[in-house]
């Protein structure tokens, strides 16, 4: 049984080089490369009625020496024992075989066809040399340093071989570009995500059984990248970079600032409305215990390293239930209810009207305004006297868990010297009904 490796080694002993015929003297030259010790075959085919001569590198620096005429090798040549004409002569095949080729066989070869018209084909034979000494300029112990956003030249070089090698740059498994021979410089503009990435230079050549390869790791310096985190939801406004935190007054809040930076940051600070915050839990964390409405504002995390300074900000919106302010109109023609809370979208509930003694009189419309009379029109003003309660909410509960907030105001208007009363019935302890008069609007 013949092993695969043995077959490969056998095949490497032969290299077949085909030289194309041209119809005139001075034909284009073909470069052919071989490895030391290989058998090289130079092909030359003529018409069956013709023949050819092979000329090779001249002896003692001469341009050409005749190697063969038809099938006959010139035995005066120093390498005559390694030369042979092979092929089917009846088909016009006059192929020159050079066994155990070496650098002594390098040079120009010419097949001249004799059939009444001069035709030639030219071959230049060279022994392969492996490229060597692959390196990346500027790499220190396999690390290439750069700065985010600034052009960085990756320069891969080798001692060139024969034939010319090709040089390839890879980012991981992704082919970036091909160049060479000898040297290939590629310029990249690194970003922070290129930090710690592996770039590989590979040199390919037919003279190599295994490509040359060297890898470098990029050390890219970049400005700090900040990420804000919180124990409360972060709201990013659509189509903007603005971030908000909405929190009810009295609750606890923590805001932290994580930093990705190379090299490490020199300092991290929090600012509120452009003033540095002193009472931070740590360099990267801001903490509120029982947040107050006065704590609202724009908070900014700033970080700086030797590359640059960056910042990320968040707007803290403290929400609280409304306090109710009631304003009397000019000449006591009505009342205006003005809630003051956050958010400022209010739902009004019906006004409540009580007597000064606390008895419920009636319920009024659920809006922010109560009108007693039109200005200048004389009405029974005393009927409007009493305590008015405005009730409103904005969806935020107070510290007692109450959603609807209220405010009161006492209204006293001048009127006729009389009272308005109502006869009421009530059961006594014995179960008997008795009547009494209840004063609803009484002149004080």
LUMZATOR-470623 format. One record per residue (C-alpha): y, x, z; residue in three letters. Coordinates in nm, 3 decimals, decimal comma, always signed. Layout:
REM LUMZATOR-470623
        Y        X        Z  lumlo
        Y        X        Z    ALA
...
***
This chain:
REM LUMZATOR-470623
        Y        X        Z  lumlo
   +0,000   +0,000   +0,000    UNK
   +0,342   +0,135   -0,097    UNK
   +0,613   +0,081   +0,166    UNK
   +0,955   -0,061   +0,067    UNK
   +1,138   +0,245   +0,202    UNK
   +0,921   +0,470   -0,017    UNK
   +1,001   +0,261   -0,324    UNK
   +1,373   +0,286   -0,251    UNK
   +1,350   +0,663   -0,220    UNK
   +1,160   +0,683   -0,549    UNK
   +1,419   +0,475   -0,727    UNK
   +1,695   +0,696   -0,593    UNK
   +1,540   +0,989   -0,780    UNK
   +1,661   +0,846   -1,113    UNK
   +2,000   +0,743   -1,234    UNK
   +2,032   +0,605   -1,588    UNK
   +2,370   +0,658   -1,745    UNK
   +2,441   +0,476   -2,071    UNK
   +2,700   +0,626   -2,301    UNK
   +2,828   +0,388   -2,572    UNK
   +2,864   +0,513   -2,927    UNK
   +3,204   +0,532   -3,092    UNK
   +3,274   +0,552   -3,465    UNK
   +3,511   +0,845   -3,456    UNK
   +3,561   +1,191   -3,311    UNK
   +3,736   +1,199   -2,972    UNK
   +3,561   +0,892   -2,834    UNK
   +3,648   +0,757   -2,491    UNK
   +3,490   +0,958   -2,214    UNK
   +3,265   +0,791   -1,957    UNK
   +3,247   +0,933   -1,606    UNK
   +2,900   +0,944   -1,459    UNK
   +2,813   +1,038   -1,100    UNK
   +2,486   +1,159   -0,950    UNK
   +2,348   +1,273   -0,619    UNK
   +2,210   +1,621   -0,577    UNK
   +1,840   +1,640   -0,671    UNK
   +1,840   +1,322   -0,880    UNK
   +1,709   +1,305   -1,235    UNK
   +1,989   +1,206   -1,469    UNK
   +1,927   +1,044   -1,808    UNK
   +2,203   +1,044   -2,069    UNK
   +2,129   +0,788   -2,339    UNK
   +2,194   +0,841   -2,705    UNK
   +2,053   +0,620   -2,982    UNK
   +2,087   +0,671   -3,358    UNK
   +1,953   +0,512   -3,673    UNK
   +1,587   +0,577   -3,744    UNK
   +1,682   +0,799   -4,044    UNK
   +1,931   +1,008   -3,840    UNK
   +1,918   +1,249   -3,552    UNK
   +2,159   +1,395   -3,297    UNK
   +2,249   +1,708   -3,111    UNK
   +2,339   +1,732   -2,743    UNK
   +2,611   +1,967   -2,627    UNK
   +2,676   +2,044   -2,260    UNK
   +2,910   +2,250   -2,042    UNK
   +2,981   +2,586   -2,202    UNK
   +2,836   +2,905   -2,066    UNK
   +3,083   +3,148   -1,908    UNK
   +3,367   +2,895   -1,918    UNK
   +3,323   +2,793   -2,280    UNK
   +3,403   +2,433   -2,375    UNK
   +3,059   +2,335   -2,509    UNK
   +2,716   +2,488   -2,556    UNK
   +2,445   +2,333   -2,770    UNK
   +2,168   +2,200   -2,549    UNK
   +1,941   +2,042   -2,807    UNK
   +1,893   +1,983   -3,179    UNK
   +1,674   +1,685   -3,238    UNK
   +1,391   +1,731   -2,984    UNK
   +1,431   +2,104   -2,936    UNK
   +1,597   +2,240   -2,617    UNK
   +1,776   +2,575   -2,643    UNK
   +1,557   +2,793   -2,424    UNK
   +1,832   +3,050   -2,375    UNK
   +2,012   +2,811   -2,143    UNK
   +1,984   +2,899   -1,774    UNK
   +1,875   +2,542   -1,692    UNK
   +1,649   +2,496   -1,997    UNK
   +1,346   +2,431   -1,778    UNK
   +1,519   +2,122   -1,633    UNK
   +1,623   +1,974   -1,969    UNK
   +1,417   +1,743   -2,189    UNK
   +1,472   +1,501   -2,478    UNK
   +1,290   +1,178   -2,403    UNK
   +1,262   +0,838   -2,568    UNK
   +1,100   +0,682   -2,874    UNK
   +1,207   +0,903   -3,163    UNK
   +1,087   +0,651   -3,420    UNK
   +1,346   +0,412   -3,279    UNK
   +1,621   +0,674   -3,283    UNK
   +1,620   +0,741   -2,905    UNK
   +1,734   +1,095   -2,823    UNK
   +1,797   +1,072   -2,448    UNK
   +1,882   +1,387   -2,254    UNK
   +1,709   +1,410   -1,914    UNK
   +1,834   +1,657   -1,653    UNK
   +1,591   +1,704   -1,366    UNK
   +1,685   +1,810   -1,013    UNK
   +2,055   +1,784   -1,100    UNK
   +2,305   +1,992   -0,905    UNK
   +2,669   +2,090   -0,921    UNK
   +2,571   +2,351   -1,186    UNK
   +2,513   +2,056   -1,420    UNK
   +2,861   +1,909   -1,378    UNK
   +3,086   +1,895   -1,680    UNK
   +3,135   +1,735   -2,021    UNK
   +2,842   +1,630   -2,239    UNK
   +2,854   +1,522   -2,603    UNK
   +2,604   +1,349   -2,827    UNK
   +2,682   +1,412   -3,197    UNK
   +2,511   +1,195   -3,455    UNK
   +2,417   +1,349   -3,789    UNK
   +2,387   +1,084   -4,061    UNK
   +2,658   +1,176   -4,309    UNK
   +2,939   +1,051   -4,084    UNK
   +3,045   +1,232   -3,769    UNK
   +3,008   +1,013   -3,464    UNK
   +3,010   +1,117   -3,102    UNK
   +2,986   +0,981   -2,751    UNK
   +3,119   +1,173   -2,451    UNK
   +3,006   +1,174   -2,090    UNK
   +3,155   +1,364   -1,797    UNK
   +2,896   +1,431   -1,530    UNK
   +2,997   +1,480   -1,165    UNK
   +2,795   +1,522   -0,848    UNK
   +2,877   +1,271   -0,576    UNK
   +3,053   +1,380   -0,259    UNK
   +3,070   +1,163   +0,046    UNK
   +3,412   +1,072   +0,189    UNK
   +3,452   +1,185   +0,550    UNK
   +3,682   +1,208   +0,850    UNK
   +3,793   +0,845   +0,869    UNK
   +4,085   +0,787   +1,107    UNK
   +4,370   +0,546   +1,185    UNK
   +4,704   +0,713   +1,228    UNK
   +4,893   +0,632   +1,546    UNK
   +4,586   +0,508   +1,733    UNK
   +4,554   +0,648   +2,083    UNK
   +4,195   +0,631   +2,206    UNK
   +4,125   +0,344   +1,972    UNK
   +4,439   +0,148   +2,067    UNK
   +4,736   +0,083   +1,837    UNK
   +5,056   -0,023   +2,013    UNK
   +5,311   -0,264   +1,872    UNK
   +5,577   -0,523   +1,958    UNK
   +5,570   -0,892   +1,874    UNK
   +5,768   -0,975   +1,560    UNK
   +5,823   -0,613   +1,454    UNK
   +5,645   -0,465   +1,148    UNK
   +5,346   -0,250   +1,237    UNK
   +5,186   -0,011   +0,987    UNK
   +4,808   +0,028   +1,001    UNK
   +4,728   +0,352   +0,820    UNK
   +4,361   +0,431   +0,748    UNK
   +4,281   +0,765   +0,585    UNK
   +3,973   +0,967   +0,485    UNK
   +3,892   +1,296   +0,321    UNK
   +3,824   +1,166   -0,029    UNK
   +3,489   +1,202   -0,198    UNK
   +3,353   +1,163   -0,553    UNK
   +3,378   +0,902   -0,696    UNK
   +3,689   +0,742   -0,550    UNK
   +3,620   +0,535   -0,244    UNK
   +3,769   +0,197   -0,158    UNK
   +3,930   +0,127   +0,180    UNK
   +3,920   -0,220   +0,335    UNK
   +4,107   -0,360   +0,635    UNK
   +3,947   -0,642   +0,836    UNK
   +4,085   -0,861   +1,115    UNK
   +3,765   -0,948   +1,291    UNK
   +3,545   -1,077   +1,008    UNK
   +3,838   -1,167   +0,781    UNK
   +3,910   -0,931   +0,491    UNK
   +4,284   -0,862   +0,480    UNK
   +4,328   -0,624   +0,186    UNK
   +4,167   -0,346   -0,021    UNK
   +4,318   -0,012   -0,117    UNK
   +4,246   +0,358   -0,148    UNK
   +4,136   +0,617   -0,234    UNK
   +4,218   +0,865   +0,037    UNK
   +4,463   +0,651   +0,230    UNK
   +4,548   +0,285   +0,265    UNK
   +4,850   +0,162   +0,460    UNK
   +4,884   -0,205   +0,546    UNK
   +5,186   -0,358   +0,722    UNK
   +5,146   -0,655   +0,953    UNK
   +5,397   -0,844   +1,170    UNK
   +5,197   -0,897   +1,491    UNK
   +5,235   -1,202   +1,713    UNK
   +5,132   -1,240   +2,074    UNK
   +4,795   -1,387   +1,972    UNK
   +4,720   -1,054   +1,799    UNK
   +4,714   -0,883   +2,138    UNK
   +4,366   -0,740   +2,208    UNK
   +4,246   -0,826   +1,857    UNK
   +4,016   -0,584   +1,680    UNK
   +4,117   -0,449   +1,339    UNK
   +3,853   -0,254   +1,144    UNK
   +3,889   -0,008   +0,858    UNK
   +3,580   +0,023   +0,633    UNK
   +3,532   +0,285   +0,359    UNK
   +3,291   +0,203   +0,075    UNK
   +3,159   +0,453   -0,179    UNK
   +2,852   +0,479   -0,400    UNK
   +2,806   +0,823   -0,242    UNK
   +2,747   +0,659   +0,097    UNK
   +2,427   +0,494   +0,209    UNK
   +2,616   +0,343   +0,505    UNK
   +2,993   +0,268   +0,483    UNK
   +3,230   +0,460   +0,708    UNK
   +3,390   +0,243   +0,973    UNK
   +3,641   +0,272   +1,255    UNK
   +3,795   +0,000   +1,470    UNK
   +4,112   -0,021   +1,674    UNK
   +4,236   -0,271   +1,931    UNK
   +4,598   -0,390   +1,914    UNK
   +4,810   -0,370   +2,226    UNK
   +5,100   -0,600   +2,139    UNK
   +5,392   -0,634   +2,377    UNK
   +5,544   -0,982   +2,378    UNK
   +5,804   -1,174   +2,574    UNK
   +5,690   -1,407   +2,853    UNK
   +5,538   -1,739   +2,753    UNK
   +5,599   -2,004   +3,018    UNK
   +5,407   -2,323   +3,096    UNK
   +5,534   -2,577   +3,347    UNK
   +5,284   -2,769   +3,559    UNK
   +5,328   -3,037   +3,821    UNK
   +5,130   -3,264   +4,049    UNK
   +5,323   -3,550   +3,886    UNK
   +5,297   -3,646   +3,517    UNK
   +5,509   -3,446   +3,274    UNK
   +5,669   -3,658   +3,003    UNK
   +5,764   -3,484   +2,678    UNK
   +6,027   -3,680   +2,490    UNK
   +5,926   -3,756   +2,133    UNK
   +6,055   -3,519   +1,864    UNK
   +6,219   -3,293   +2,125    UNK
   +6,129   -3,008   +2,355    UNK
   +6,265   -3,193   +2,659    UNK
   +6,030   -3,255   +2,952    UNK
   +6,092   -3,508   +3,231    UNK
   +5,933   -3,583   +3,567    UNK
   +5,989   -3,931   +3,713    UNK
   +5,923   -3,957   +4,088    UNK
   +5,996   -4,218   +4,354    UNK
   +6,231   -4,112   +4,630    UNK
   +6,051   -3,998   +4,943    UNK
   +5,742   -3,872   +4,766    UNK
   +5,632   -3,507   +4,753    UNK
   +5,664   -3,298   +4,435    UNK
   +5,537   -2,956   +4,329    UNK
   +5,647   -2,777   +4,011    UNK
   +5,477   -2,450   +3,914    UNK
   +5,554   -2,204   +3,636    UNK
   +5,262   -2,009   +3,486    UNK
   +5,345   -1,695   +3,292    UNK
   +5,165   -1,517   +3,007    UNK
   +5,330   -1,182   +2,946    UNK
   +5,259   -0,831   +2,817    UNK
   +5,370   -0,619   +2,990    UNK
   +5,383   -0,810   +3,320    UNK
   +5,707   -0,986   +3,409    UNK
   +5,966   -0,808   +3,616    UNK
   +6,082   -1,129   +3,786    UNK
   +6,041   -1,507   +3,785    UNK
   +6,310   -1,740   +3,922    UNK
   +6,383   -2,112   +3,940    UNK
   +6,731   -2,248   +3,868    UNK
   +6,877   -2,595   +3,929    UNK
   +7,174   -2,689   +3,717    UNK
   +7,219   -2,317   +3,636    UNK
   +7,218   -2,211   +4,005    UNK
   +6,926   -2,015   +4,145    UNK
   +6,700   -2,210   +4,379    UNK
   +6,634   -2,026   +4,703    UNK
   +6,390   -2,254   +4,885    UNK
   +6,085   -2,197   +4,665    UNK
   +5,731   -2,193   +4,800    UNK
   +5,648   -1,880   +4,599    UNK
   +5,789   -1,692   +4,303    UNK
   +5,621   -1,932   +4,064    UNK
   +5,623   -2,260   +4,262    UNK
   +5,891   -2,509   +4,365    UNK
   +5,800   -2,765   +4,632    UNK
   +5,976   -3,081   +4,758    UNK
   +5,866   -3,259   +5,077    UNK
   +6,004   -3,613   +5,069    UNK
   +6,224   -3,568   +4,765    UNK
   +6,574   -3,718   +4,781    UNK
   +6,791   -3,862   +4,509    UNK
   +7,024   -3,566   +4,556    UNK
   +6,740   -3,339   +4,435    UNK
   +6,758   -3,478   +4,082    UNK
   +6,869   -3,248   +3,801    UNK
   +6,768   -2,990   +3,543    UNK
   +6,527   -2,727   +3,678    UNK
   +6,465   -2,411   +3,481    UNK
   +6,199   -2,142   +3,518    UNK
   +6,311   -1,803   +3,391    UNK
   +6,092   -1,496   +3,342    UNK
   +6,179   -1,152   +3,212    UNK
   +5,986   -0,843   +3,101    UNK
   +6,089   -0,534   +2,909    UNK
   +6,067   -0,719   +2,577    UNK
   +6,289   -1,021   +2,646    UNK
   +6,375   -1,307   +2,882    UNK
   +6,251   -1,662   +2,826    UNK
   +6,291   -1,994   +3,002    UNK
   +6,136   -2,339   +3,022    UNK
   +6,308   -2,637   +3,181    UNK
   +6,227   -2,983   +3,314    UNK
   +6,452   -3,271   +3,417    UNK
   +6,361   -3,425   +3,752    UNK
   +6,454   -3,794   +3,770    UNK
   +6,437   -3,937   +4,122    UNK
   +6,390   -4,313   +4,113    UNK
   +6,488   -4,537   +4,405    UNK
   +6,533   -4,910   +4,473    UNK
   +6,878   -5,058   +4,428    UNK
   +7,132   -5,098   +4,702    UNK
   +7,318   -5,428   +4,658    UNK
   +7,697   -5,434   +4,644    UNK
   +7,868   -5,778   +4,621    UNK
   +8,227   -5,800   +4,505    UNK
   +8,457   -6,105   +4,541    UNK
   +8,654   -6,210   +4,240    UNK
   +9,034   -6,239   +4,249    UNK
   +9,145   -6,544   +4,449    UNK
   +8,784   -6,605   +4,557    UNK
   +8,680   -6,764   +4,229    UNK
   +8,331   -6,612   +4,240    UNK
   +8,099   -6,328   +4,336    UNK
   +7,973   -6,026   +4,137    UNK
   +7,638   -5,870   +4,234    UNK
   +7,618   -5,500   +4,141    UNK
   +7,285   -5,324   +4,213    UNK
   +7,291   -4,945   +4,225    UNK
   +6,948   -4,784   +4,177    UNK
   +6,734   -4,576   +3,942    UNK
   +6,624   -4,686   +3,688    UNK
   +6,914   -4,912   +3,608    UNK
   +6,717   -5,195   +3,450    UNK
   +6,738   -5,478   +3,700    UNK
   +6,568   -5,813   +3,742    UNK
   +6,783   -6,068   +3,928    UNK
   +6,636   -6,340   +4,148    UNK
   +6,816   -6,667   +4,240    UNK
   +7,107   -6,640   +4,480    UNK
   +7,053   -6,792   +4,824    UNK
   +7,331   -6,990   +4,998    UNK
   +7,316   -7,036   +5,376    UNK
   +7,559   -7,176   +5,626    UNK
   +7,724   -6,948   +5,875    UNK
   +7,473   -7,079   +6,125    UNK
   +7,188   -6,956   +5,904    UNK
   +7,074   -7,290   +5,765    UNK
   +6,954   -7,287   +5,406    UNK
   +7,181   -7,488   +5,178    UNK
   +7,073   -7,424   +4,821    UNK
   +6,946   -7,182   +4,557    UNK
   +7,172   -7,074   +4,271    UNK
   +7,113   -6,926   +3,926    UNK
   +6,925   -6,597   +3,894    UNK
   +7,200   -6,385   +3,748    UNK
   +7,450   -6,136   +3,876    UNK
   +7,751   -6,371   +3,891    UNK
   +7,828   -6,680   +4,100    UNK
   +8,139   -6,881   +4,001    UNK
   +8,309   -7,106   +4,257    UNK
   +8,587   -7,253   +4,044    UNK
   +8,814   -7,182   +3,757    UNK
   +9,137   -7,003   +3,851    UNK
   +9,419   -7,246   +3,923    UNK
   +9,202   -7,559   +3,954    UNK
   +9,212   -7,723   +4,295    UNK
   +8,864   -7,811   +4,418    UNK
   +8,701   -7,865   +4,752    UNK
   +8,694   -7,493   +4,833    UNK
   +8,535   -7,541   +5,173    UNK
   +8,211   -7,653   +5,011    UNK
   +8,157   -7,296   +4,894    UNK
   +8,184   -7,147   +5,239    UNK
   +7,883   -6,973   +5,385    UNK
   +7,661   -6,667   +5,345    UNK
   +7,551   -6,565   +4,994    UNK
   +7,252   -6,342   +4,933    UNK
   +7,202   -6,154   +4,604    UNK
   +6,847   -6,038   +4,531    UNK
   +6,743   -5,785   +4,264    UNK
   +6,475   -5,529   +4,185    UNK
   +6,415   -5,238   +3,944    UNK
   +6,042   -5,189   +3,992    UNK
   +6,079   -4,929   +4,272    UNK
   +5,972   -5,010   +4,628    UNK
   +6,162   -4,895   +4,934    UNK
   +6,010   -4,694   +5,220    UNK
   +5,877   -5,018   +5,372    UNK
   +5,702   -5,116   +5,050    UNK
   +5,951   -5,392   +4,970    UNK
   +6,017   -5,449   +4,602    UNK
   +6,304   -5,704   +4,608    UNK
   +6,625   -5,573   +4,764    UNK
   +6,908   -5,794   +4,889    UNK
   +7,269   -5,790   +4,997    UNK
   +7,488   -6,053   +5,170    UNK
   +7,851   -6,153   +5,186    UNK
   +8,036   -6,420   +5,389    UNK
   +8,266   -6,653   +5,199    UNK
   +8,542   -6,846   +5,382    UNK
   +8,786   -7,049   +5,179    UNK
   +9,076   -7,268   +5,292    UNK
   +9,021   -7,643   +5,255    UNK
   +9,086   -7,991   +5,396    UNK
   +9,055   -8,043   +5,769    UNK
   +8,731   -8,229   +5,756    UNK
   +8,364   -8,156   +5,762    UNK
   +8,065   -8,246   +5,562    UNK
   +7,762   -8,358   +5,762    UNK
   +7,418   -8,498   +5,709    UNK
   +7,213   -8,738   +5,928    UNK
   +6,879   -8,580   +6,012    UNK
   +6,567   -8,727   +6,175    UNK
   +6,335   -8,542   +6,409    UNK
   +6,037   -8,615   +6,636    UNK
   +6,080   -8,553   +7,006    UNK
   +5,807   -8,427   +7,239    UNK
   +5,682   -8,781   +7,300    UNK
   +5,648   -8,843   +6,931    UNK
   +5,950   -9,073   +6,904    UNK
   +6,194   -9,039   +6,616    UNK
   +6,555   -8,970   +6,692    UNK
   +6,856   -8,906   +6,466    UNK
   +7,123   -8,637   +6,486    UNK
   +7,413   -8,518   +6,273    UNK
   +7,391   -8,170   +6,125    UNK
   +7,715   -8,001   +6,024    UNK
   +7,677   -7,814   +5,696    UNK
   +8,042   -7,730   +5,619    UNK
   +8,260   -7,733   +5,928    UNK
   +8,623   -7,635   +5,968    UNK
   +8,640   -7,345   +6,214    UNK
***
